[in-house]
Amino acid sequence: EIRLYGFDGEDRFELEGEVNKGIKVRIIGGKGFDEITNQSNVKGIWDHTYIYDKKEKNEIEFGKDSKNELSDKGKVNAYNREEFQYNFFGPLANFNFNPDDGLFIGAGFLSKTYGFRKDPFKQKHEVKGNWAPKTHSFNLQYNGEFIELLGSLDLVLTADIKSPSFVDFFYGLGNETKNEIEEKGKRYYAVRYNQIQLFPSLRKRWLADKIEFSIGGYYRNIELRDERNEFSDRYLYNEYIETVEEEAANNILGKQKSYLGAYTNLDIDYRDNEHLPFRGFYFNLNGGRVRETENEEGTPNEINYNHLKASLALYLGVGHRFRTVYATRVGSAWNFGPYQDIYQSNKLGGLRNLRGYRRMRFSGDRSFYWNNDVRFKLFNLKSLIINAQVGINGFYDIGRVWADNDPSTDSGSSLKWHRGYGGGIWMAPFDKTVIAFDFSFSEEESWFPFLRFGFLF
């Protein structure tokens, strides 16, 4: 395309001619009085001449092939000689591991297309997949962003496929569920399933992307694997199924379940660095409604609930050479209405919100957590191949879940709070990402290591 800038003063643009095919032309009038006349015409249904200027104090004649981009905003005439960027396409690695499927080997790609005044890009497509040779399980993920596709609204598409099996963990519902991994093995609480998830949404951004609001839809199709014959000694088949009626158990296991829903999401992000924040805060609020559609046997709807999640993180940094940051985050989640205990409950665990415990350790109707970090920079690592900050951190977490008539206690209620603490070492290559290795402790785990790409929050 061709971009013509008028800059300051009085400017005059004239376009003439008629062709079957033509290049895209953008006219940016600039400050001062501008006279723009477009008498050109390129055959076809798409406009090829885009005119940018202030709505008032200009004389503009739009032709058949013109698109009106007039605005009262000051940036309509902005000029940035470094605005142009080349499109990007590059490979991604995608590895994972779990005891049931073994090693997942995979790859993917990241594609970014840049466009005129599309910030930070015009389109982004990220596709990742991996496969486990041991069980032939595979995962496929897609994330797409289309900036200002509908006026000022972005279109965001997310898809996630896990098949023929994927492993999560379920210890039961309640705040005082048992952990008998040492006696019964690491796979005792494993739950395997097939799943498809789709999240289409529209997003509005304000204040240089500091505030984002999204509204979208939700679809989930899931099938819990019925492996009672192969793994009858696991918690799901050995203990949990005994707490529900046989008909309900048969309706849970080996049956495809589909869910539809809608959700809204608000992000307010005033961190000075997304990956290595020194000062600022981040707030997230997410809520929606989920209902079960008729399953393959035509049984009536059983699941119909509302959910709400909120979290607030604060970052307080001091120093320069030996930068020290105190980071704290509080969060909570609620379900209102009947939901599926195994994969729709609100969970706490070491992966996301309660270090010192295994991932998905506690499940309930409601959850609360409070995370505290002190991050201390030790030195800068500089070499021919890498430039990174290196530091250490200490942390203390506390949290719990609630469940109506808590089945994990004899009294039906619990007053217990779970606490985890520990420390670790981290490295921030080029200040663009963080690799952290944590050692955490709790009343359940005497020494629990965790490798993360990024801080917990």
Backbone hydrogen bonds in HBPLUS format (Angstrom, degrees):
<---DONOR---> <-ACCEPTOR-->    atom                        ^
c    i                          cat <-CA-CA->   ^        H-A-AA   ^      H-
h    n   atom  resd res      DA  || num        DHA   H-A  angle D-A-AA Bond
n    s   type  num  typ     dist DA aas  dist angle  dist       angle   num
A0002-ILE N   A0024-LYS O   2.91 MM  22  6.38 157.9  1.96 156.8 163.4     1
A0026-ARG N   A0002-ILE O   2.80 MM  24  6.20 161.2  1.83 162.9 169.3     2
A0004-LEU N   A0026-ARG O   2.80 MM  22  6.13 168.8  1.81 168.9 172.1     3
A0028-ILE N   A0004-LEU O   2.79 MM  24  6.04 174.3  1.79 171.1 171.8     4
A0006-GLY N   A0028-ILE O   2.81 MM  22  6.18 148.6  1.91 165.7 167.7     5
A0011-ASP N   A0033-PHE O   3.16 MM  22  6.79 144.3  2.30 143.1 153.7     6
A0035-GLU N   A0011-ASP O   2.79 MM  24  6.23 161.3  1.83 157.9 164.3     7
A0013-PHE N   A0035-GLU O   2.80 MM  22  6.30 157.5  1.85 158.6 165.9     8
A0037-THR N   A0013-PHE O   2.85 MM  24  6.14 162.1  1.88 154.1 160.0     9
A0015-LEU N   A0037-THR O   2.92 MM  22  6.35 148.5  2.02 154.5 164.3    10
A0039-GLN N   A0015-LEU O   2.73 MM  24  5.67 162.1  1.77 155.4 155.8    11
A0041-ASN N   A0017-GLY O   2.85 MM  24  6.40 140.1  2.01 151.1 162.4    12
A0019-VAL N   A0041-ASN O   3.11 MM  22  6.66 150.6  2.20 157.3 166.4    13
A0043-LYS N   A0019-VAL O   3.12 MM  24  6.56 163.5  2.15 158.1 161.7    14
A0025-VAL N   A0048-HIS O   2.77 MM  23  6.12 166.6  1.79 169.1 173.4    15
A0050-TYR N   A0025-VAL O   2.84 MM  25  6.27 163.1  1.87 160.5 166.2    16
A0027-ILE N   A0050-TYR O   2.81 MM  23  6.18 165.8  1.83 169.7 174.7    17
A0052-TYR N   A0027-ILE O   2.76 MM  25  5.98 171.2  1.76 177.2 176.8    18
A0029-GLY N   A0052-TYR O   2.98 MM  23  6.29 167.9  1.99 169.8 167.1    19
A0059-GLU N   A0034-ASP O   2.96 MM  25  6.31 160.5  1.99 162.3 167.8    20
A0036-ILE N   A0059-GLU O   2.90 MM  23  6.41 155.6  1.96 154.6 162.8    21
A0061-GLU N   A0036-ILE O   2.77 MM  25  6.17 162.6  1.80 163.1 169.3    22
A0038-ASN N   A0061-GLU O   3.10 MM  23  6.16 156.2  2.16 156.8 162.7    23
A0049-THR N   A0065-ASP O   3.15 MM  16  6.05 140.8  2.31 161.1 171.5    24
A0067-LYS N   A0049-THR O   2.79 MM  18  6.18 141.1  1.94 159.8 170.0    25
A0051-ILE N   A0067-LYS O   3.18 MM  16  6.31 171.5  2.18 170.0 168.3    26
A0069-GLU N   A0051-ILE O   2.97 MM  18  5.51 142.9  2.11 157.7 160.3    27
A0071-SER N   A0053-ASP O   3.02 MM  18  6.42 155.3  2.08 156.8 164.8    28
A0076-VAL N   A0073-LYS O   3.23 MM   3  5.82 167.0  2.25 117.1 120.5    29
A0078-ALA N   A0075-LYS O   3.06 MM   3  4.77 166.1  2.08 103.7 107.3    30
A0083-GLU N   A0080-ASN O   3.09 MM   3  5.32 158.0  2.14 117.6 117.8    31
A0088-PHE N   A0112-LYS O   2.88 MM  24  5.01 161.9  1.91 146.6 152.5    32
A0112-LYS N   A0088-PHE O   2.84 MM  24  5.01 163.6  1.86 142.6 146.8    33
A0090-GLY N   A0110-LEU O   2.96 MM  20  5.40 155.5  2.02 149.5 157.5    34
A0110-LEU N   A0090-GLY O   2.84 MM  20  5.40 158.2  1.88 158.6 165.0    35
A0092-LEU N   A0108-GLY O   2.87 MM  16  4.74 144.3  1.99 122.9 118.3    36
A0108-GLY N   A0092-LEU O   2.87 MM  16  4.74 126.5  2.16 139.9 136.3    37
A0094-ASN N   A0106-GLY O   3.12 MM  12  4.73 150.9  2.20 120.3 111.9    38
A0096-ASN N   A0104-PHE O   3.27 MM   8  4.87 153.3  2.34 125.8 127.6    39
A0104-PHE N   A0096-ASN O   2.74 MM   8  4.87 174.5  1.74 144.6 142.8    40
A0098-ASN N   A0102-GLY O   3.20 MM   4  5.23 153.2  2.27 130.4 136.9    41
A0102-GLY N   A0098-ASN O   2.71 MM   4  5.23 143.5  1.84 156.2 165.1    42
A0105-ILE N   A0131-TRP O   2.88 MM  26  5.35 167.5  1.90 143.0 141.3    43
A0131-TRP N   A0105-ILE O   2.90 MM  26  5.35 153.7  1.97 129.1 134.6    44
A0107-ALA N   A0129-GLY O   2.96 MM  22  5.77 124.0  2.28 154.9 171.0    45
A0129-GLY N   A0107-ALA O   2.96 MM  22  5.77 160.6  2.00 156.6 161.5    46
A0109-PHE N   A0127-VAL O   2.87 MM  18  5.53 145.6  1.99 148.2 159.5    47
A0127-VAL N   A0109-PHE O   3.05 MM  18  5.53 164.6  2.07 160.8 165.6    48
A0111-SER N   A0125-HIS O   2.83 MM  14  5.11 161.1  1.87 153.6 159.4    49
A0125-HIS N   A0111-SER O   2.84 MM  14  5.11 159.9  1.88 149.0 155.0    50
A0113-THR N   A0123-GLN O   2.90 MM  10  5.09 166.2  1.92 146.5 150.4    51
A0122-LYS N   A0113-THR O   2.71 MM   9  5.48 149.8  1.79 146.3 155.6    52
A0123-GLN N   A0113-THR O   3.05 MM  10  5.09 155.9  2.11 139.7 143.8    53
A0118-LYS N   A0115-GLY O   3.28 MM   3  5.32 152.7  2.36 126.6 118.7    54
A0147-ILE N   A0122-LYS O   2.94 MM  25  5.20 154.0  2.01 144.2 151.4    55
A0124-LYS N   A0145-GLU O   2.92 MM  21  5.14 146.9  2.03 145.5 150.8    56
A0145-GLU N   A0124-LYS O   2.93 MM  21  5.14 152.3  2.00 143.8 150.4    57
A0126-GLU N   A0143-ASN O   2.87 MM  17  5.13 154.1  1.94 151.3 158.9    58
A0143-ASN N   A0126-GLU O   2.91 MM  17  5.13 151.4  2.00 146.1 154.3    59
A0128-LYS N   A0141-GLN O   2.98 MM  13  5.22 162.1  2.01 144.8 150.0    60
A0141-GLN N   A0128-LYS O   2.77 MM  13  5.22 163.7  1.79 163.2 166.8    61
A0130-ASN N   A0139-ASN O   3.03 MM   9  5.46 149.0  2.13 143.4 149.9    62
A0139-ASN N   A0130-ASN O   3.03 MM   9  5.46 153.6  2.10 146.0 152.4    63
A0132-ALA N   A0137-SER O   2.81 MM   5  5.25 158.8  1.86 156.3 160.7    64
A0136-HIS N   A0132-ALA O   2.68 MM   4  5.14 136.0  1.87 160.6 172.5    65
A0138-PHE N   A0163-SER O   2.51 MM  25  5.43 158.1  1.55 138.9 146.4    66
A0163-SER N   A0138-PHE O   2.89 MM  25  5.43 173.2  1.89 172.4 173.2    67
A0140-LEU N   A0161-ILE O   2.84 MM  21  5.06 156.1  1.89 148.8 153.4    68
A0161-ILE N   A0140-LEU O   2.80 MM  21  5.06 164.4  1.82 158.2 162.1    69
A0142-TYR N   A0159-ALA O   2.93 MM  17  5.10 160.4  1.97 147.8 147.2    70
A0159-ALA N   A0142-TYR O   2.92 MM  17  5.10 159.6  1.97 146.5 149.7    71
A0144-GLY N   A0157-LEU O   2.78 MM  13  5.00 163.4  1.81 156.7 158.8    72
A0157-LEU N   A0144-GLY O   2.88 MM  13  5.00 163.8  1.91 142.7 148.0    73
A0146-PHE N   A0155-LEU O   2.83 MM   9  5.05 153.3  1.90 153.9 160.7    74
A0155-LEU N   A0146-PHE O   2.97 MM   9  5.05 159.6  2.01 142.7 146.5    75
A0149-LEU N   A0153-LEU O   2.96 MM   4  6.19 113.3  2.41 143.7 155.6    76
A0150-LEU N   A0153-LEU O   3.20 MM   3  5.12 168.5  2.22 149.0 150.3    77
A0153-LEU N   A0150-LEU O   3.01 MM   3  5.12 164.1  2.03 123.1 125.4    78
A0154-ASP N   A0203-ARG O   2.77 MM  49  4.91 170.2  1.78 151.8 152.9    79
A0203-ARG N   A0154-ASP O   2.84 MM  49  4.91 156.9  1.89 139.0 145.3    80
A0156-VAL N   A0201-SER O   2.91 MM  45  5.25 172.9  1.92 154.9 155.8    81
A0201-SER N   A0156-VAL O   2.89 MM  45  5.25 147.8  2.00 156.2 162.5    82
A0158-THR N   A0199-PHE O   3.19 MM  41  5.01 137.2  2.38 116.7 128.4    83
A0199-PHE N   A0158-THR O   2.81 MM  41  5.01 156.1  1.87 154.8 155.6    84
A0160-ASP N   A0197-GLN O   2.91 MM  37  5.08 150.9  1.99 148.5 150.8    85
A0197-GLN N   A0160-ASP O   2.83 MM  37  5.08 151.3  1.92 147.6 156.0    86
A0162-LYS N   A0195-GLN O   2.81 MM  33  5.06 167.2  1.82 152.4 154.5    87
A0195-GLN N   A0162-LYS O   2.82 MM  33  5.06 160.7  1.86 149.1 153.1    88
A0166-PHE N   A0193-TYR O   2.81 MM  27  5.36 116.4  2.22 132.4 150.7    89
A0193-TYR N   A0166-PHE O   3.01 MM  27  5.36 142.8  2.15 136.7 148.3    90
A0168-ASP N   A0191-VAL O   2.87 MM  23  5.17 162.7  1.90 152.5 157.8    91
A0191-VAL N   A0168-ASP O   2.83 MM  23  5.17 155.7  1.89 137.6 137.8    92
A0170-PHE N   A0189-TYR O   2.96 MM  19  5.49 157.4  2.01 151.4 156.6    93
A0174-GLY N   A0363-SER O   2.86 MM 189  5.95 177.1  1.86 169.6 169.2    94
A0184-LYS N   A0180-GLU O   2.88 MM   4  5.97 159.1  1.92 155.8 162.7    95
A0185-GLY N   A0181-ILE O   2.65 MM   4  4.74 138.5  1.82 140.8 140.2    96
A0188-TYR N   A0185-GLY O   3.24 MM   3  5.60 167.1  2.26 114.3 117.7    97
A0190-ALA N   A0187-ARG O   3.08 MM   3  5.14 165.8  2.10 111.4 115.4    98
A0235-TYR N   A0188-TYR O   2.79 MM  47  5.66 165.0  1.81 149.7 154.9    99
A0225-ARG N   A0192-ARG O   2.88 MM  33  5.59 166.8  1.89 141.1 144.8   100
A0194-ASN N   A0223-GLU O   2.96 MM  29  5.19 152.9  2.03 139.4 146.9   101
A0223-GLU N   A0194-ASN O   2.94 MM  29  5.19 154.3  2.00 146.9 149.7   102
A0196-ILE N   A0221-ASN O   2.83 MM  25  5.14 146.9  1.94 148.3 157.2   103
A0221-ASN N   A0196-ILE O   2.86 MM  25  5.14 160.4  1.90 151.4 157.7   104
A0198-LEU N   A0219-TYR O   2.91 MM  21  5.15 154.8  1.98 148.3 152.2   105
A0219-TYR N   A0198-LEU O   3.06 MM  21  5.15 152.3  2.14 149.8 151.4   106
A0217-GLY N   A0200-PRO O   2.90 MM  17  5.62 150.9  1.99 162.0 171.5   107
A0202-LEU N   A0215-ILE O   2.95 MM  13  5.58 165.1  1.98 152.8 153.0   108
A0215-ILE N   A0202-LEU O   3.01 MM  13  5.58 151.2  2.09 152.4 161.5   109
A0204-LYS N   A0213-PHE O   2.84 MM   9  5.32 161.5  1.87 153.7 159.4   110
A0213-PHE N   A0204-LYS O   2.94 MM   9  5.32 158.9  1.98 151.8 158.8   111
A0206-TRP N   A0211-ILE O   2.88 MM   5  5.19 155.8  1.93 153.4 157.6   112
A0211-ILE N   A0206-TRP O   3.29 MM   5  5.19 172.4  2.30 141.0 139.9   113
A0210-LYS N   A0207-LEU O   3.00 MM   3  5.39 154.3  2.07 110.5 118.7   114
A0269-ASP N   A0210-LYS O   2.77 MM  59  5.03 167.8  1.78 156.7 159.5   115
A0212-GLU N   A0267-ASP O   2.87 MM  55  5.11 161.4  1.91 151.1 155.7   116
A0267-ASP N   A0212-GLU O   2.85 MM  55  5.11 165.1  1.87 153.9 157.7   117
A0214-SER N   A0265-ASN O   2.81 MM  51  5.04 161.0  1.84 150.5 156.3   118
A0265-ASN N   A0214-SER O   2.89 MM  51  5.04 153.3  1.96 141.6 143.1   119
A0216-GLY N   A0263-TYR O   2.96 MM  47  5.55 164.8  1.99 158.0 160.7   120
A0263-TYR N   A0216-GLY O   3.00 MM  47  5.55 159.9  2.04 143.8 146.8   121
A0218-TYR N   A0261-GLY O   2.89 MM  43  4.76 132.9  2.12 140.5 131.2   122
A0261-GLY N   A0218-TYR O   2.90 MM  43  4.76 135.8  2.10 142.7 140.4   123
A0220-ARG N   A0259-TYR O   2.96 MM  39  5.10 152.8  2.03 145.3 149.2   124
A0259-TYR N   A0220-ARG O   2.75 MM  39  5.10 148.3  1.85 149.1 158.9   125
A0222-ILE N   A0257-LYS O   2.83 MM  35  5.30 159.5  1.87 152.7 159.0   126
A0257-LYS N   A0222-ILE O   2.80 MM  35  5.30 160.0  1.84 152.3 159.1   127
A0254-GLY N   A0224-LEU O   2.74 MM  30  5.58 162.5  1.77 160.9 166.6   128
A0231-PHE N   A0227-GLU O   2.80 MM   4  5.78 170.2  1.81 162.3 165.7   129
A0234-ARG N   A0231-PHE O   3.14 MM   3  5.73 168.1  2.16 121.9 122.8   130
A0238-ASN N   A0234-ARG O   2.68 MM   4  5.58 150.4  1.77 159.4 169.6   131
A0239-GLU N   A0235-TYR O   2.85 MM   4  5.19 165.3  1.87 137.9 141.9   132
A0240-TYR N   A0235-TYR O   3.00 MM   5  6.24 161.6  2.04 151.1 157.0   133
A0241-ILE N   A0236-LEU O   3.18 MM   5  6.20 142.2  2.33 141.2 150.4   134
A0242-GLU N   A0239-GLU O   3.14 MM   3  5.40 130.8  2.40 102.1 115.0   135
A0243-THR N   A0240-TYR O   2.91 MM   3  5.44 154.5  1.97 115.1 123.1   136
A0244-VAL N   A0241-ILE O   3.28 MM   3  5.55 163.1  2.31 107.7 112.7   137
A0249-ALA N   A0245-GLU O   2.89 MM   4  6.21 154.9  1.96 153.6 161.7   138
A0250-ASN N   A0246-GLU O   2.92 MM   4  6.18 159.9  1.96 152.1 156.6   139
A0251-ASN N   A0247-GLU O   3.03 MM   4  6.22 134.0  2.25 136.2 148.7   140
A0251-ASN N   A0248-ALA O   3.14 MM   3  4.98 126.7  2.44  90.0 104.3   141
A0252-ILE N   A0248-ALA O   3.05 MM   4  6.28 124.2  2.37 138.8 152.7   142
A0252-ILE N   A0249-ALA O   3.12 MM   3  5.13 140.9  2.27  97.4 108.6   143
A0253-LEU N   A0249-ALA O   3.06 MM   4  6.25 169.3  2.07 161.5 162.0   144
A0293-THR N   A0258-SER O   2.91 MM  35  5.58 166.0  1.93 141.0 145.6   145
A0260-LEU N   A0291-ARG O   2.96 MM  31  5.63 158.2  2.01 166.2 168.5   146
A0291-ARG N   A0260-LEU O   2.92 MM  31  5.63 162.4  1.95 164.0 169.8   147
A0262-ALA N   A0289-ARG O   3.13 MM  27  5.66 143.1  2.28 145.8 156.9   148
A0289-ARG N   A0262-ALA O   2.96 MM  27  5.66 152.3  2.04 157.9 166.7   149
A0264-THR N   A0287-GLY O   2.84 MM  23  5.60 157.0  1.89 165.4 172.5   150
A0287-GLY N   A0264-THR O   3.10 MM  23  5.60 161.4  2.13 152.0 157.0   151
A0266-LEU N   A0285-LEU O   2.82 MM  19  5.15 158.6  1.87 154.1 160.9   152
A0285-LEU N   A0266-LEU O   2.97 MM  19  5.15 153.6  2.04 147.4 153.5   153
A0268-ILE N   A0283-PHE O   2.93 MM  15  5.11 161.5  1.96 150.3 153.6   154
A0283-PHE N   A0268-ILE O   2.88 MM  15  5.11 160.9  1.92 146.6 153.1   155
A0270-TYR N   A0281-PHE O   2.84 MM  11  5.25 160.4  1.88 169.1 174.5   156
A0272-ASP N   A0279-ARG O   3.14 MM   7  6.02 149.5  2.24 176.1 172.0   157
A0280-GLY N   A0315-TYR O   3.21 MM  35  5.27 128.7  2.48 149.2 136.8   158
A0315-TYR N   A0280-GLY O   2.87 MM  35  5.27 149.7  1.96 167.5 160.5   159
A0282-TYR N   A0313-ALA O   2.90 MM  31  5.15 152.6  1.98 144.1 150.2   160
A0313-ALA N   A0282-TYR O   2.84 MM  31  5.15 163.7  1.86 153.4 159.0   161
A0284-ASN N   A0311-SER O   2.99 MM  27  5.38 163.5  2.02 154.7 157.1   162
A0311-SER N   A0284-ASN O   2.99 MM  27  5.38 150.1  2.08 151.6 154.7   163
A0286-ASN N   A0309-LYS O   2.85 MM  23  5.12 168.1  1.86 153.1 155.7   164
A0309-LYS N   A0286-ASN O   2.70 MM  23  5.12 158.1  1.75 161.0 165.7   165
A0288-GLY N   A0307-HIS O   3.00 MM  19  5.54 152.8  2.08 151.7 154.2   166
A0307-HIS N   A0288-GLY O   2.97 MM  19  5.54 161.8  2.00 147.1 150.2   167
A0290-VAL N   A0305-TYR O   2.90 MM  15  5.56 169.2  1.91 170.7 174.4   168
A0305-TYR N   A0290-VAL O   2.90 MM  15  5.56 154.0  1.96 161.3 168.0   169
A0292-GLU N   A0303-ILE O   2.73 MM  11  5.04 151.5  1.81 155.0 149.5   170
A0298-GLY N   A0295-ASN O   2.92 MM   3  5.31 164.7  1.94 118.9 123.1   171
A0304-ASN N   A0338-PRO O   3.16 MM  34  5.75 148.4  2.26 145.5 154.1   172
A0306-ASN N   A0336-PHE O   2.87 MM  30  5.07 159.3  1.91 143.7 147.8   173
A0336-PHE N   A0306-ASN O   2.79 MM  30  5.07 159.0  1.84 153.2 155.5   174
A0308-LEU N   A0334-TRP O   3.01 MM  26  5.28 151.8  2.09 148.2 152.9   175
A0334-TRP N   A0308-LEU O   2.81 MM  26  5.28 151.6  1.89 154.2 162.5   176
A0310-ALA N   A0332-SER O   2.99 MM  22  5.60 161.4  2.03 162.6 164.8   177
A0332-SER N   A0310-ALA O   2.92 MM  22  5.60 154.7  1.98 160.1 166.0   178
A0312-LEU N   A0330-VAL O   2.92 MM  18  5.58 154.7  1.98 159.5 167.7   179
A0330-VAL N   A0312-LEU O   3.03 MM  18  5.58 154.8  2.10 150.7 154.9   180
A0314-LEU N   A0328-THR O   2.83 MM  14  5.44 159.4  1.87 160.5 167.5   181
A0328-THR N   A0314-LEU O   3.04 MM  14  5.44 158.2  2.09 149.6 156.4   182
A0316-LEU N   A0326-TYR O   2.95 MM  10  5.24 164.9  1.97 149.2 154.3   183
A0326-TYR N   A0316-LEU O   2.90 MM  10  5.24 169.8  1.91 147.5 146.9   184
A0318-VAL N   A0324-THR O   2.87 MM   6  5.48 155.3  1.93 155.9 164.1   185
A0324-THR N   A0318-VAL O   2.96 MM   6  5.48 170.0  1.97 162.4 165.0   186
A0377-LYS N   A0323-ARG O   2.87 MM  54  5.29 169.0  1.89 162.7 166.0   187
A0325-VAL N   A0375-ARG O   2.85 MM  50  5.09 158.8  1.89 146.2 153.4   188
A0375-ARG N   A0325-VAL O   2.84 MM  50  5.09 166.0  1.86 151.7 155.4   189
A0327-ALA N   A0373-ASP O   2.92 MM  46  5.01 160.0  1.96 137.5 144.2   190
A0373-ASP N   A0327-ALA O   2.76 MM  46  5.01 160.7  1.80 161.3 163.0   191
A0329-ARG N   A0371-ASN O   2.91 MM  42  5.08 156.1  1.97 143.1 147.0   192
A0371-ASN N   A0329-ARG O   2.77 MM  42  5.08 161.3  1.80 154.7 160.1   193
A0331-GLY N   A0369-TYR O   3.04 MM  38  5.45 154.3  2.10 153.6 154.4   194
A0369-TYR N   A0331-GLY O   2.98 MM  38  5.45 152.6  2.06 153.2 153.8   195
A0333-ALA N   A0367-SER O   3.11 MM  34  5.27 150.5  2.20 133.7 136.8   196
A0367-SER N   A0333-ALA O   2.97 MM  34  5.27 150.3  2.06 145.8 148.8   197
A0335-ASN N   A0365-ASP O   2.97 MM  30  5.38 125.8  2.27 142.4 157.5   198
A0344-GLN N   A0340-GLN O   2.95 MM   4  5.26 139.9  2.11 158.1 161.0   199
A0346-ASN N   A0364-GLY O   2.97 MM  18  5.38 160.9  2.01 166.0 159.9   200
A0364-GLY N   A0346-ASN O   2.97 MM  18  5.38 145.8  2.09 140.0 150.8   201
A0348-LEU N   A0362-PHE O   2.91 MM  14  5.15 148.9  2.00 140.9 148.3   202
A0361-ARG N   A0348-LEU O   2.80 MM  13  5.87 106.6  2.34 133.6 151.3   203
A0362-PHE N   A0348-LEU O   3.06 MM  14  5.15 165.5  2.08 145.5 149.8   204
A0353-ASN N   A0349-GLY O   3.05 MM   4  5.78 156.0  2.11 165.0 172.6   205
A0354-LEU N   A0349-GLY O   2.79 MM   5  4.73 155.6  1.85 131.3 126.8   206
A0350-GLY N   A0357-TYR O   3.07 MM   7  4.98 124.9  2.39 112.9 123.4   207
A0365-ASP N   A0402-TRP O   2.75 MM  37  5.82 129.0  2.00 146.2 162.5   208
A0366-ARG N   A0402-TRP O   3.22 MM  36  5.14 162.9  2.25 139.1 142.4   209
A0402-TRP N   A0366-ARG O   2.87 MM  36  5.14 154.2  1.93 139.4 142.6   210
A0368-PHE N   A0400-ARG O   3.00 MM  32  5.69 151.2  2.09 168.3 170.8   211
A0400-ARG N   A0368-PHE O   3.02 MM  32  5.69 150.9  2.11 153.1 159.6   212
A0370-TRP N   A0398-ILE O   2.78 MM  28  5.34 147.6  1.88 162.6 169.7   213
A0398-ILE N   A0370-TRP O   3.00 MM  28  5.34 148.1  2.11 143.3 153.2   214
A0372-ASN N   A0396-TYR O   3.01 MM  24  5.23 128.9  2.28 134.9 149.7   215
A0396-TYR N   A0372-ASN O   2.96 MM  24  5.23 150.2  2.06 142.0 149.3   216
A0374-VAL N   A0394-GLY O   2.92 MM  20  5.37 150.5  2.01 157.7 161.7   217
A0394-GLY N   A0374-VAL O   3.01 MM  20  5.37 150.3  2.10 143.6 152.6   218
A0376-PHE N   A0392-ILE O   2.81 MM  16  5.40 174.3  1.82 169.9 171.5   219
A0392-ILE N   A0376-PHE O   2.89 MM  16  5.40 149.9  1.98 155.8 160.3   220
A0378-LEU N   A0390-VAL O   2.76 MM  12  5.75 157.7  1.81 141.2 149.0   221
A0379-PHE N   A0390-VAL O   3.26 MM  11  5.59 157.0  2.32 144.0 150.4   222
A0390-VAL N   A0379-PHE O   2.96 MM  11  5.59 156.4  2.01 173.5 177.0   223
A0381-LEU N   A0388-ALA O   2.65 MM   7  5.07 171.6  1.65 164.4 166.4   224
A0388-ALA N   A0381-LEU O   2.84 MM   7  5.07 160.5  1.88 146.0 152.7   225
A0383-SER N   A0386-ILE O   2.91 MM   3  5.37 137.6  2.10 161.6 170.4   226
A0430-PHE N   A0387-ASN O   2.60 MM  43  5.39 164.0  1.62 158.7 164.8   227
A0389-GLN N   A0428-ALA O   3.20 MM  39  5.07 153.6  2.27 123.9 125.4   228
A0428-ALA N   A0389-GLN O   2.80 MM  39  5.07 159.7  1.84 148.9 154.9   229
A0391-GLY N   A0426-TRP O   2.94 MM  35  5.34 165.6  1.96 149.7 151.7   230
A0426-TRP N   A0391-GLY O   2.85 MM  35  5.34 166.3  1.87 143.9 145.4   231
A0393-ASN N   A0424-GLY O   3.04 MM  31  5.41 150.6  2.13 138.3 139.3   232
A0424-GLY N   A0393-ASN O   2.89 MM  31  5.41 142.2  2.04 150.1 152.1   233
A0395-PHE N   A0422-GLY O   2.91 MM  27  5.52 158.6  1.96 145.8 145.0   234
A0422-GLY N   A0395-PHE O   3.17 MM  27  5.52 146.7  2.28 146.5 142.9   235
A0397-ASP N   A0420-GLY O   2.74 MM  23  5.07 170.2  1.75 155.9 158.5   236
A0420-GLY N   A0397-ASP O   2.94 MM  23  5.07 160.4  1.98 136.0 140.4   237
A0399-GLY N   A0418-HIS O   2.94 MM  19  5.38 146.7  2.06 146.6 156.1   238
A0418-HIS N   A0399-GLY O   2.89 MM  19  5.38 166.9  1.90 163.8 164.1   239
A0406-ASP N   A0412-GLY O   2.83 MM   6  4.35 118.1  2.22 125.8 111.3   240
A0409-THR N   A0406-ASP O   3.33 MM   3  5.97 170.4  2.34 119.1 121.0   241
A0421-TYR N   A0441-PHE O   3.04 MM  20  5.44 158.4  2.09 147.4 154.1   242
A0441-PHE N   A0421-TYR O   2.72 MM  20  5.44 149.7  1.81 163.2 173.7   243
A0423-GLY N   A0439-PHE O   3.06 MM  16  5.52 148.5  2.16 150.5 155.8   244
A0439-PHE N   A0423-GLY O   2.71 MM  16  5.52 160.0  1.74 168.5 172.8   245
A0425-ILE N   A0437-PHE O   3.11 MM  12  5.56 148.7  2.22 148.3 151.8   246
A0437-PHE N   A0425-ILE O   2.92 MM  12  5.56 169.8  1.93 168.5 171.8   247
A0427-MET N   A0435-ILE O   2.92 MM   8  5.34 149.5  2.01 144.5 154.5   248
A0435-ILE N   A0427-MET O   2.84 MM   8  5.34 165.2  1.86 160.6 165.6   249
A0431-ASP N   A0428-ALA O   3.43 MM   3  5.20 172.6  2.44 111.7 111.0   250
A0432-LYS N   A0429-PRO O   3.09 MM   3  6.24 177.8  2.09 135.7 135.8   251
A0454-GLY N   A0434-VAL O   2.51 MM  20  4.47 117.7  1.88 130.1 143.2   252
A0436-ALA N   A0452-ARG O   2.95 MM  16  5.15 162.7  1.98 142.8 148.3   253
A0452-ARG N   A0436-ALA O   2.79 MM  16  5.15 172.6  1.80 162.4 164.2   254
A0438-ASP N   A0450-PHE O   2.85 MM  12  5.12 164.3  1.87 157.7 156.6   255
A0450-PHE N   A0438-ASP O   2.94 MM  12  5.12 145.1  2.06 143.6 145.9   256
A0440-SER N   A0448-PHE O   3.02 MM   8  5.11 167.9  2.03 130.3 134.3   257
A0448-PHE N   A0440-SER O   2.93 MM   8  5.11 150.8  2.01 152.4 157.3   258
A0442-SER N   A0445-GLU O   2.91 MM   3  5.09 153.8  1.98 151.1 150.0   259
